[in-house]
Amino acid sequence: MPHDFELIIALLAPFAVLTVLRINAAMAFLSLCLGYVLVELVAKDANSLIAFLAPKTGSLSQTTWQLIILFAPVVMTSLIMVFSIKGRLKALVNALPAAATSVMAVLLAVPLFTPGLRYAIQHQELWQQVNRGQSLVISVGALVSLLFLWTQRRSAKKVEK
């Protein structure tokens, strides 16, 4: 268990930030999904595009670009959505997508790490458990995020005022 300390921190830190700052975790979850799509479809060409647009800048590794592209949407969304959750009940319900976002962030980031760091993390018992629950975390997180967003729509009475 002492070797899992860093992984535990990596799992708890995003959850704590999302819940304490009352960031809409459903939006953060979906932003993280967008980041993953961008990594899959855009990140391969990002380094060459930057080198073309700004040839004098130092080049970053492919892994660094992928991590930046993965987390840029969720960071921007989090900055915009700070203190957007109002009310105790909504804050409690927001904890579920916050947990899903936190776990999914680790699940998506670890495969992008350098081989040595990735190997060190993937051979931990906690990682094995988290990885086995990947499908459950992503499906429940997506469903709860959508339900949370659908319940946030304005009522007709508020729109008329």
N, C-alpha and C positions, 0 to 999 in steps of 0.2 A: 504493500500500500504506500510506503514512503516514496516509491518511484513514480507513483501516479499523481504526485502533488501538483506538478505543472499542468497536467491535463485537467485536473479538478479546477484549478484556477482558470484555465482557458474555457471551461464549461460554465463556471459561475460568474465570471466577470461580465460577459454580455447580458446575462440574465439580470444581474444587479443593476447595471446601467439602465437597461430598458424599464425595469420596474421602479427604481428610485426616481429617475427623471420623468417617469410617467409618459414614456414615448409609446406611440401607437405601435405595438409589437407586430400586429398583423401587417401593417405597411412595411415594417422592417423585414419581416419574413418574406414578403413578396419582392421586396427590393433585393434581398439576398438571392432569391430565385432569378431575378433579372441579371444580377452579377454573374451567376453561374452560366446563364445563356450567353452573356457577353464573353466570358472566358472561353467557352466552347467555340463561339463563332468569330470573335474579333481578336482575341489576345495573341493569336499566332502571328498576326500581321502588325501588332502595335509597335514592336521594337523597330521594325523596318520603316514604318510610317513616321515615327519620331525621328529616326535617323535621317529620313528624307526631308522632313520639315525643318529640323534644327540639327544640322550635321555637326556642329561644334559641341553639342552636349555630350556628356559621357553616357555610354550605353549601360542600361540596366539589364540584368539577366532576365531570361524568359520567365522564370519563376517569380521574380519580383513584379514584373508587369502583370502576370496572371493574378497575383495576390492583390495588387492595387485595383485592377479591374473588377475583381470579385467583391471587394469591400467598399469601393467608391459609392455605388448606389445606396447601400445600407447606411453608410456614414452620412451621406448627404440627406437622406430621408430622416435619419435620427436627429440631425441638427435642426431640420425644419419642423419636426414633430415633437420637440421637447415640450413637456407639460400639456400635451394635447388630450390626454385622458383625464377626464374630470369625473369625480364621484368615486366613492369607495367600492361599489359593486363593479363598475367598469374596470377599476384598477385591479381588483381580484381576478376578474375574467381575463384581463390582459396578461396575467401571469402565465397562462397556458401557451399562447403564441410566443411569449418571451422565452419560455423554456425551449420551445421547438426551434426558435431562431438561434438560440445559443448553441444547441446541440448540432443543428444543421451547419452553422458557421464552422464548427470544428470539423465536422464530417467533410465539408467541402474544401477546407484549407489544408488539412493534413496531406492529402495526395499531391498537393502542389509544392510542398516543402522539398528541400534538397534531399537526396537519397539517404544520407546518414541520419538526419533528423527524422525523416519519415520512418525509417527502419526502427529507430529508437522508440518512437511513439507507438507504432503499429504492433510492437511486441509486448506492450503492456496489457495486463489483464483488463483494466478498465476500458481501454480502447476496443478490445475484443467484444466486450459487452455492449458498448455504444454502437459499434459497427453492426452487430447482430440486430439491433433495434432500429437500424437506419430506415427501413421501409415504413415501419410504424410511426417513427418520429416525423418523417416527411409527409406521409398521408394525413395523419392527425393534425399536424401543424397547418397544412394547406386547408383542410376542412374547417378547422377552428378559425383560421385567419379569414376565410371567406365568410363564415357565419358572423364573425365579429364585425366585419366591414358591412355586411348586409344589414345588421341591426343598428348601424350608426347613421343610417339615412335620416334626413329630416322629416318630421311629420308635416302633414298638409297645413295644420294650423300655424306652425312656425313660419312656413313659407309665405303665407298670406300677409302676415304682419310686416 
